[in-house]
Amino acid sequence: MVFPVIDCWEIKFRPRAKKAFKKLPPDVQKRLYVFLKERVARNSEPKQLAEKLTGEFSSYWRFRVGDYRVIVEFHDEIMLVHIISVGHRKHVYKKAV
């Protein structure tokens, strides 16, 4: 008997983050999608996979996926991961806000 896997967390992109995601190479998009869908959305505690940022980004968290970063906000009360920015580690923090 197989039980369907249910996502614990909803994942939403900000419009700017969605645009940046679509500009990434297809292989990177797939890698990030799989990470977000398989590891983050289905995890009851996705903050365990993330690292809290400091300074001007102190309200945000980041996921590391190879050389790419996904900057997010967690909304615990509604179980939402809101993607603020996504991109290569060299550039993602400049475009986060």
C-alpha positions in Angstrom: 0.0 0.0 0.0 1.4 3.4 -1.0 0.4 6.6 0.9 0.5 9.9 -1.0 3.1 12.3 0.2 1.5 15.5 1.5 3.4 18.8 1.5 3.6 20.3 5.0 4.5 23.8 3.8 3.3 25.9 0.9 5.9 27.6 -1.2 5.2 30.9 -3.0 7.5 33.2 -5.1 7.6 36.9 -5.0 7.2 38.2 -8.6 10.8 39.3 -8.8 12.1 36.0 -7.5 9.9 34.1 -10.0 11.4 36.2 -12.8 14.9 35.5 -11.5 14.2 31.8 -11.3 13.0 31.6 -14.9 16.3 33.2 -16.0 18.4 30.5 -14.5 19.7 27.6 -16.6 17.2 24.7 -17.0 19.4 22.3 -15.0 19.7 24.7 -12.1 15.9 25.4 -12.2 15.2 21.6 -12.0 17.7 21.2 -9.1 16.2 24.1 -7.1 12.6 22.9 -7.9 13.4 19.3 -6.6 15.1 20.7 -3.5 12.1 23.0 -2.7 9.5 20.4 -3.4 11.2 17.3 -2.0 13.2 18.7 0.9 11.5 21.9 2.0 7.8 21.6 1.3 7.6 18.1 2.8 9.7 18.8 5.8 7.8 19.5 9.0 10.7 21.8 10.2 12.2 23.3 7.1 14.2 25.9 9.2 16.5 23.0 10.1 17.7 23.1 6.4 18.1 26.9 6.4 20.4 29.4 8.0 19.2 32.7 9.5 20.7 35.7 7.9 22.1 38.7 9.8 22.4 42.4 9.4 20.0 44.1 7.1 18.7 40.7 6.1 18.0 39.5 9.6 14.3 38.7 8.9 15.3 36.3 6.1 16.7 32.8 5.9 18.7 31.1 3.2 18.9 27.7 1.6 22.1 26.6 0.0 21.8 24.5 -3.2 25.3 24.2 -4.7 26.5 27.6 -5.8 22.9 29.0 -5.7 21.0 30.5 -2.8 17.3 30.8 -2.1 16.4 33.7 0.2 13.1 33.1 2.1 10.8 34.3 4.8 9.0 31.8 6.9 5.4 32.4 8.0 5.0 29.8 10.6 1.4 30.5 11.5 0.2 29.7 8.0 3.0 27.2 7.1 4.2 29.3 4.2 7.7 29.6 2.7 7.8 32.9 0.8 10.8 33.1 -1.7 12.2 36.5 -1.7 15.2 36.0 -4.1 17.0 33.2 -5.9 20.3 33.3 -7.7 24.0 32.6 -7.8 25.7 33.2 -4.5 27.8 36.1 -5.9 24.7 38.1 -6.8 21.7 37.0 -4.8 22.2 39.2 -1.8 22.4 42.3 -3.9 19.0 41.6 -5.3 17.3 40.3 -2.2 15.5 43.5 -1.2 
